[in-house]
Amino acid sequence: MINELKNRRMKLLEGKPAPSMVCIFSGRAPMKSLDQAYPFFVDRNFFYLTGIERSNMILVMRKTPSGDYTESLYIEPYDELLAKWVGPRMKADEASAISGIRSIRDVGNFENDLNGIVSNSRGSGKLNVYLDLWRHHADQADTPAHTLAAKLQSRYPSTVIEDIQGDMAAMRAVKSETEIEWMRKAQESTRIAIEAMMKHAYPGVNEGELEGIFDFALMKQGVRQHAFNSIIAGGERATTLHYEENNCVVEDGQLVLIDLGSTAGNYCADISRTFPVNGKFTDRQKEIYNTVLEAQNIVIKNAKPGLTMGDLNKMVIDYYESRLDDLGLRHEGKRVGDYYYHGVSHSLGLDTHDICTEKERTLKPGMVITVEPGMYIAEEGIGIRIENDIMITEDGCIDLSSDILRTVEEIEALMAK
């Protein structure tokens, strides 16, 4: 794994002009209240390049004016007293053993070292500094990268600030064998927990109870981190795509839509299933369910390199269009978009909606994407989504979720036990 991490770091610097510096922060958990902090989640780009999952670290990679490559990892110093309260910080030799980075520096030296890097680049052309400057929302709080960018522009206006997001997206989109193995493990732990939830379901169960069964089944496997907040939606609530209240009773005869996933090595599974809370689909539920299932089968059968995620989505829309009349859903001028209002695929990896630019929407071997057609009929209280995760191969795809039951017959048989 160390060699793979080293190769990733070298690849990221390929083609960068000299002098250049790439700076990636591991992040810190924001404070919640008084002396309590929110849970820490390592910056996924930092983890991808170092294999380390600790806060307040900085990865610095440089292409020097002479064209040489250097790399350093800045970490917090070991504190004996603090270790007695919250556990030990990572030591320098541990950080080197995981990442393969030999130069381990005190994070308190970063500011002075940065000044030295800028000074040493004078007379060799403008220093190009690459940072992850992505914002999901315009009013999102500044990250350490945003703060550093502003500081560099103020103190050293001759530096050139570049966004590393596109480079990271291109690298992370295509998964290695190691990454795929972690993703398979996440699939398996998710499968076990989904089956536990289905077996526990009964008319009158609260969505939160089902969520608790899923969580407990993961914890029994030693898994504490979810890929994202679980969606457990009964009846008409399943027509809200990102319903997360998970606190209502599911009545007899209603369907339960679940959208959830485990992680392994920080790699995500993203699975949706829909099942009857009483263990038996009605004829109408079965009719809609099998329509969604067939749409998914069409996409999985035809996904291959060179197609775009838009091409896959069109397959779903075209199939639904052919079925609306038979399903009795074309009344009052209704169209496919009234029952299906999201895309069928997104990238999957270290993030559930993994880092992706328009380039990564064209499929290549090694990419992992979701296949998640749905159909949502609010007036009938029916919301159905079926989601599997697939890996694109040279001539098609492999369904990583194939062991997770999804047909009507499989679900009813499990719930009858």
Salt bridges, closest charged atoms under 4 A:
GLU4 OE2 - ARG8 NH2 2.58
GLU71 OE1 - ARG9 NE 2.73
GLU76 OE1 - ARG89 NE 3.33
GLU111 OE2 - LYS151 NZ 2.68
GLU111 OE1 - ARG155 NH1 3.21
ASP113 OD2 - ARG105 NH2 2.85
ASP142 OD1 - ARG135 NH2 2.50
ASP167 OD2 - LYS16 NZ 3.12
GLU179 OE1 - ARG8 NH2 3.88
GLU188 OE2 - ARG191 NH2 2.58
GLU195 OE2 - ARG191 NH1 3.05
GLU207 OE2 - ARG237 NE 2.60
GLU209 OE2 - HIS200 NE2 2.55
ASP215 OD1 - HIS226 NE2 3.18
ASP259 OD2 - ARG385 NH2 3.01
ASP270 OD2 - HIS346 NE2 3.06
GLU287 OE1 - ARG284 NH1 2.84
ASP318 OD2 - LYS314 NZ 2.79
GLU321 OE2 - ARG330 NH1 2.71
ASP325 OD1 - ARG330 NE 2.91
ASP326 OD2 - ARG323 NH1 3.30
ASP351 OD2 - ARG172 NH2 2.97
ASP354 OD1 - ARG172 NH2 2.75
ASP354 OD2 - LYS175 NZ 3.56
GLU358 OE2 - ARG361 NE 3.13
GLU372 OE2 - HIS346 NE2 3.13
GLU372 OE1 - ARG385 NE 3.98
GLU379 OE2 - HIS331 NE2 3.88
GLU380 OE2 - ARG284 NH2 2.91
GLU387 OE2 - HIS346 NE2 3.92
GLU412 OE1 - LYS280 NZ 3.40
